[in-house]
């Protein structure tokens, strides 16, 4: 049910939340069952609600939860051109299991061609700046297109995933994309909770998780983690942990000062 006293709308009828409302919503959903948050999100934002999905464990878990709720939520993925084969395999299993539509967004062809002609095929390993340049082409720009016309989007981000995510709220304002709402339903979940749910509900998941890949991105930027390493250690392993975001979830202070993309 929508909060009545603290939600306004824009000229385009998009819900706008005050800072006070955001605090109240985060307090409410921190202790509430996740189904309550998902139901509220659908009631508040549908049909302009989308789930960003890279088909890691958390993302497919959310598809499983949303599959029981109506109306269906838009599901989109960013096909960077360098994803592991195992990611496409789990995408196909999700299609077969849940009968959902998955919208793929690709990087602009000319930008990728220019990147590879001028900088080579592994320029992202030369520096943080080069890696973020590649991510902007392959991920950030397609995300911007995926969010056109959307009032709110959901992610599978969790606080314990990385040093850059410890301050993650469940309900946020995404200033990078027109101040739409960004929802992180699993923000407070632990890795154990995620896998308990997956096993209990027999949720399809990426085969790389069983090979030591707790976090999965583009194939050349992801490796298995070693015993004792944190769960994001296999992503851009040549970088400092404080820079390990691709640009999809950055705000000033979490790895790219002054940049919000």
C-alpha positions as CSV (number, residue, x, y, z in Angstrom):
1,X,0.0,0.0,0.0
2,X,1.4,3.4,-1.0
3,X,2.3,5.9,1.8
4,X,-0.4,8.6,1.3
5,X,0.9,11.5,3.3
6,X,4.5,11.7,2.0
7,X,4.4,10.8,-1.6
8,X,4.0,13.4,-4.3
9,X,4.0,13.0,-8.1
10,X,5.6,14.8,-11.0
11,X,3.8,16.2,-14.0
12,X,4.3,12.7,-15.5
13,X,2.7,11.0,-12.5
14,X,5.9,9.5,-11.4
15,X,6.0,9.0,-7.6
16,X,8.5,11.3,-5.8
17,X,9.6,10.5,-2.3
18,X,10.8,13.1,0.3
19,X,13.9,12.3,2.4
20,X,11.6,11.7,5.4
21,X,9.6,9.2,3.4
22,X,12.8,7.4,2.2
23,X,13.9,7.0,5.9
24,X,10.5,5.7,6.8
25,X,10.5,3.2,4.0
26,X,13.9,1.9,4.7
27,X,13.0,1.5,8.4
28,X,9.8,-0.3,7.4
29,X,11.4,-2.7,4.9
30,X,14.5,-3.4,6.9
31,X,12.4,-5.5,9.3
32,X,9.6,-6.6,6.9
33,X,9.5,-9.8,4.8
34,X,10.9,-9.3,1.4
35,X,7.5,-10.2,-0.2
36,X,6.0,-7.1,1.4
37,X,8.6,-4.9,-0.3
38,X,8.1,-6.5,-3.7
39,X,4.3,-6.2,-3.4
40,X,4.6,-2.6,-2.5
41,X,7.0,-2.0,-5.4
42,X,4.6,-3.5,-7.9
43,X,1.6,-1.6,-6.4
44,X,3.5,1.7,-6.5
45,X,5.4,1.5,-9.7
46,X,4.0,-1.1,-12.1
47,X,4.0,-1.1,-15.1
48,X,7.1,1.2,-14.9
49,X,9.1,-1.2,-12.7
50,X,12.1,-3.1,-14.0
51,X,14.5,-5.7,-12.6
52,X,18.1,-5.4,-13.7
53,X,19.5,-8.9,-14.0
54,X,23.0,-10.3,-14.6
55,X,21.8,-13.8,-13.7
56,X,23.9,-14.2,-10.6
57,X,22.5,-16.0,-7.6
58,X,20.7,-13.0,-6.2
59,X,19.2,-11.9,-9.4
60,X,17.7,-15.3,-10.3
61,X,16.4,-15.5,-6.7
62,X,14.5,-12.2,-7.3
63,X,13.0,-13.6,-10.5
64,X,11.8,-16.6,-8.6
65,X,10.1,-14.4,-6.0
66,X,8.6,-12.0,-8.6
67,X,7.2,-15.0,-10.6
68,X,4.5,-15.4,-8.0
69,X,3.4,-11.8,-8.2
70,X,1.3,-9.9,-10.7
71,X,1.5,-8.0,-12.9
72,X,4.8,-9.2,-14.3
73,X,7.9,-7.0,-13.8
74,X,10.1,-6.0,-16.8
75,X,13.3,-8.0,-16.6
76,X,16.3,-6.8,-18.6
77,X,20.0,-7.8,-18.9
78,X,23.1,-6.1,-20.3
79,X,24.7,-8.3,-22.9
80,X,28.2,-6.8,-22.9
81,X,29.5,-9.1,-25.7
82,X,32.0,-10.8,-23.3
83,X,29.8,-12.7,-20.9
84,X,30.6,-16.3,-20.0
85,X,28.8,-19.1,-21.7
86,X,27.5,-20.3,-18.4
87,X,25.6,-17.0,-18.0
88,X,23.6,-17.7,-21.2
89,X,23.0,-21.2,-20.1
90,X,21.3,-20.1,-16.9
91,X,19.4,-17.4,-18.8
92,X,17.9,-20.2,-21.0
93,X,17.0,-22.2,-18.0
94,X,15.2,-19.2,-16.5
95,X,13.3,-18.8,-19.7
96,X,12.2,-22.4,-19.6
97,X,11.3,-22.4,-15.9
98,X,9.5,-19.1,-15.4
99,X,8.2,-18.3,-18.9
100,X,9.3,-14.7,-18.5
101,X,10.4,-12.2,-21.1
102,X,14.0,-11.1,-20.9
103,X,15.0,-7.9,-22.7
104,X,18.7,-7.8,-23.7
105,X,20.5,-4.5,-24.1
106,X,23.7,-4.4,-26.1
107,X,26.4,-1.8,-26.3
108,X,26.5,0.5,-29.3
109,X,28.2,-1.3,-32.1
110,X,30.3,1.6,-33.3
111,X,31.6,2.3,-29.8
112,X,32.7,-1.3,-29.3
113,X,34.4,-1.4,-32.7
114,X,36.2,1.9,-32.0
115,X,37.3,0.7,-28.5
116,X,38.8,-2.5,-29.9
117,X,40.4,-0.9,-32.9
118,X,42.0,1.9,-31.0
119,X,42.7,0.3,-27.6
120,X,42.9,-3.4,-28.2
121,X,41.1,-6.3,-26.7
122,X,42.3,-6.1,-23.1
123,X,42.8,-2.4,-22.5
124,X,40.7,-2.6,-19.3
125,X,43.7,-4.3,-17.6
126,X,46.0,-1.4,-18.1
127,X,44.5,1.0,-15.5
128,X,41.3,1.7,-13.5
129,X,40.5,4.5,-16.0
130,X,40.8,2.2,-19.0
131,X,38.6,-0.4,-17.3
132,X,35.9,2.1,-16.4
133,X,36.0,3.4,-20.0
134,X,35.3,-0.1,-21.2
135,X,32.5,-0.5,-18.6
136,X,30.9,2.7,-19.7
137,X,30.6,1.5,-23.2
138,X,29.5,-2.1,-22.5
139,X,27.4,-1.5,-19.4
140,X,26.6,2.1,-18.3
141,X,25.4,3.4,-21.7
142,X,23.1,0.3,-22.3
143,X,21.7,0.7,-18.8
144,X,20.7,4.2,-19.5
145,X,18.7,3.0,-22.5
146,X,17.2,0.2,-20.5
147,X,15.9,2.6,-17.9
148,X,14.2,5.0,-20.3
149,X,10.5,5.3,-19.2
150,X,11.1,3.4,-15.9
151,X,10.0,4.9,-12.6
152,X,11.9,2.4,-10.4
153,X,14.4,-0.4,-10.9
154,X,15.5,-3.3,-8.7
155,X,18.9,-4.9,-8.2
156,X,20.3,-7.9,-6.4
157,X,22.9,-5.9,-4.5
158,X,23.8,-6.8,-1.0
159,X,25.7,-4.8,1.6
160,X,28.2,-7.6,2.5
161,X,29.2,-8.1,-1.2
162,X,31.9,-5.3,-1.2
163,X,33.5,-2.4,0.6
164,X,31.7,-0.1,-1.9
165,X,28.2,-1.4,-0.8
166,X,28.2,-1.4,2.9
167,X,26.1,1.8,3.1
168,X,23.5,0.4,0.7
169,X,19.9,1.4,1.4
170,X,16.9,-0.8,0.5
171,X,15.1,2.2,-1.1
172,X,17.2,4.9,-2.8
173,X,17.0,7.7,-5.3
174,X,19.0,7.1,-8.4
175,X,20.1,10.6,-9.3
176,X,22.2,9.3,-12.3
177,X,19.0,8.3,-14.1
178,X,16.6,11.1,-13.7
179,X,16.1,10.6,-9.9
180,X,14.0,7.5,-10.3
181,X,13.7,5.1,-7.4
182,X,16.3,2.3,-7.0
183,X,15.3,-0.7,-4.9
184,X,17.7,-3.2,-3.4
185,X,15.5,-5.8,-1.8
186,X,18.3,-8.1,-0.7
187,X,20.5,-5.3,0.8
188,X,20.4,-6.8,4.3
189,X,20.6,-10.4,3.2
190,X,23.6,-12.6,3.9
191,X,25.2,-15.0,1.4
192,X,23.9,-17.9,3.5
193,X,20.4,-16.6,3.3
194,X,20.6,-16.3,-0.5
195,X,21.8,-19.9,-0.9
196,X,19.4,-21.3,1.6
197,X,16.5,-19.8,-0.5
198,X,18.0,-21.1,-3.7
199,X,18.3,-24.6,-2.4
200,X,14.9,-24.6,-0.7
201,X,13.1,-23.5,-3.8
202,X,15.3,-25.3,-6.4
203,X,16.1,-22.0,-8.2
204,X,18.3,-22.3,-11.3
205,X,21.7,-20.7,-10.9
206,X,24.9,-20.1,-12.8
207,X,27.2,-23.2,-12.9
208,X,30.2,-21.0,-12.2
209,X,29.0,-20.5,-8.7
210,X,29.9,-24.1,-8.0
211,X,33.4,-23.5,-9.4
212,X,34.3,-20.8,-6.9
213,X,32.8,-17.8,-8.6
214,X,30.6,-16.0,-6.1
215,X,30.4,-12.9,-8.3
216,X,30.2,-13.2,-12.0
217,X,30.6,-10.4,-14.7
218,X,32.4,-10.4,-18.0
219,X,34.5,-13.4,-18.6
220,X,37.9,-11.7,-18.9
221,X,37.2,-9.7,-15.7
222,X,36.1,-12.5,-13.5
223,X,38.0,-15.4,-11.9
224,X,37.4,-17.9,-9.1
225,X,38.2,-16.7,-5.6
226,X,40.7,-18.4,-3.3
227,X,39.9,-19.8,0.1
228,X,39.6,-16.9,2.6
229,X,39.1,-14.2,-0.1
230,X,36.1,-12.0,-0.1
231,X,33.3,-12.7,-2.5
232,X,34.2,-9.8,-4.9
233,X,37.9,-10.7,-5.0
234,X,37.5,-12.4,-8.3
235,X,36.1,-9.3,-10.0
236,X,38.9,-7.1,-11.5
237,X,41.3,-8.8,-9.2
238,X,44.2,-6.6,-10.3
239,X,42.5,-3.5,-8.7
240,X,42.1,-2.1,-5.2
241,X,38.8,-3.3,-3.6
242,X,37.6,0.4,-3.3
243,X,37.5,0.8,-7.1
244,X,35.6,-2.4,-7.8
245,X,32.4,-1.1,-9.4
246,X,31.7,-1.0,-13.1
247,X,29.8,2.3,-13.0
248,X,26.3,0.9,-12.8
249,X,26.0,1.6,-9.0
250,X,28.5,4.3,-8.3
251,X,27.9,7.4,-6.2
252,X,30.5,9.9,-5.0
253,X,32.6,8.3,-2.2
254,X,32.3,4.6,-3.3
255,X,35.2,4.3,-5.7
256,X,34.8,7.1,-8.2
257,X,34.6,10.5,-6.5
258,X,32.3,13.0,-8.1
259,X,30.9,10.6,-10.6
260,X,27.4,9.2,-10.3
261,X,27.2,6.8,-13.2
